[in-house]
Amino acid sequence: MEISEKLLCLFSADVSAEDDRYVIEVPRREVETGSIDPGETYRVALISGEQEEDENETTESAPSEPQPPVENGEIRYVEIEDIGKQGDGIARVERGYVIIVPGADIGDRVKVEITEVKSNFAVGEIIEEDI
């Protein structure tokens, strides 16, 4: 399956019945990290939650959510695209994954070391500016 570079977030959710409609709840963390904004309209793709098993594969199961595309201590070159609610720089890398860069401004191109990795965002410390 090919995943678009426009992907803002990816999470698992249940579909629930509510009166005459069905509802998919967006986890609070997706809004709090700036991936999406309440009141905006987004395209939604649904992927089956059932896992297909291949007879030749081992019984190890893949993680239910995608793994972050960065690791602690990794060096990345990023461009700051936005400023978060706390005033920190925001860069996006693969699959729209967010890297928060304190002390950076929109348009800055910086070399960062990843100092903290969470499932939906990472924090990077500037080690070189204006690259």
C-alpha positions in Angstrom: 0.0 0.0 0.0 1.3 3.4 -0.9 1.0 6.2 1.7 0.6 9.8 0.6 3.1 12.4 1.8 0.0 14.5 2.8 -0.8 12.0 5.6 -1.2 14.1 8.8 -1.7 11.4 11.3 -2.5 7.7 11.6 -4.3 6.1 14.5 -6.6 3.2 15.3 -10.2 3.9 16.3 -13.5 2.2 16.7 -16.7 3.2 14.7 -19.6 3.8 17.1 -23.3 4.3 16.4 -24.8 7.7 17.5 -28.4 8.4 16.6 -28.7 8.3 12.8 -24.9 8.4 12.0 -21.7 6.6 12.8 -18.7 8.3 14.6 -15.0 7.8 14.5 -13.3 9.5 17.4 -9.9 11.3 16.9 -7.5 10.9 19.8 -6.9 14.1 21.7 -3.1 13.8 21.1 -3.6 14.3 17.4 -5.2 17.7 18.0 -2.8 18.6 20.9 0.3 18.0 18.8 -1.0 20.1 16.0 -1.5 17.4 13.4 -5.1 18.4 12.9 -7.3 21.3 14.0 -10.9 21.1 15.2 -13.5 22.6 12.8 -11.4 21.9 9.7 -12.4 19.4 7.1 -10.2 16.4 6.3 -10.3 13.4 3.9 -10.5 10.1 5.8 -9.3 6.7 4.6 -10.3 3.6 6.5 -8.2 0.5 6.5 -9.5 -2.8 7.8 -8.4 -3.6 11.4 -8.2 -7.3 10.5 -4.7 -8.6 10.1 -4.2 -11.1 7.2 -2.0 -14.0 8.0 0.4 -15.5 5.5 1.0 -19.2 6.0 4.7 -18.6 5.5 5.1 -15.8 8.0 6.0 -16.2 11.6 3.4 -15.7 14.3 5.0 -12.4 15.4 2.5 -9.6 15.0 3.3 -6.2 13.6 2.8 -3.2 15.9 -0.8 -1.9 15.7 0.4 1.7 15.1 3.2 2.8 12.8 6.6 3.3 14.4 8.1 6.8 14.5 10.3 7.5 11.6 13.1 8.9 13.9 15.1 7.5 16.8 16.6 9.0 19.9 20.0 10.5 19.1 19.4 10.6 15.3 20.6 13.6 13.4 18.1 15.2 11.0 18.2 18.2 8.7 14.7 19.9 8.8 13.0 23.0 7.7 10.6 24.7 10.2 7.2 25.0 8.6 5.1 26.3 11.5 5.2 27.5 15.1 3.4 25.6 17.8 1.1 26.9 20.5 4.1 27.0 22.9 6.2 29.0 20.4 8.4 26.1 19.4 9.3 25.5 15.7 7.4 22.6 14.0 9.0 20.5 11.2 7.3 17.6 9.5 9.1 14.6 8.1 7.9 11.2 6.7 4.2 10.6 6.9 3.7 14.1 8.4 5.4 13.1 11.6 6.1 16.2 13.7 9.5 17.2 15.1 9.2 20.0 17.7 12.3 22.3 17.6 12.5 24.8 20.5 14.2 28.1 19.6 13.5 27.8 15.8 11.4 30.1 13.6 9.4 29.5 10.4 11.7 29.1 7.4 14.7 28.2 9.5 16.7 25.2 8.1 18.5 23.5 10.9 20.4 20.4 11.9 18.8 18.8 14.9 19.6 15.9 17.2 16.4 14.0 18.3 16.3 14.1 22.1 12.8 12.6 22.7 10.6 10.3 20.7 6.9 9.7 21.2 4.5 7.8 19.0 3.2 11.0 17.3 5.9 13.5 17.7 9.6 14.0 18.6 11.7 16.8 20.1 14.9 17.9 18.4 17.7 20.1 19.7 19.3 22.5 17.3 23.0 21.6 16.8 23.6 23.7 13.7 21.6 26.7 12.3 21.2 28.1 8.8 22.1 25.0 6.8 
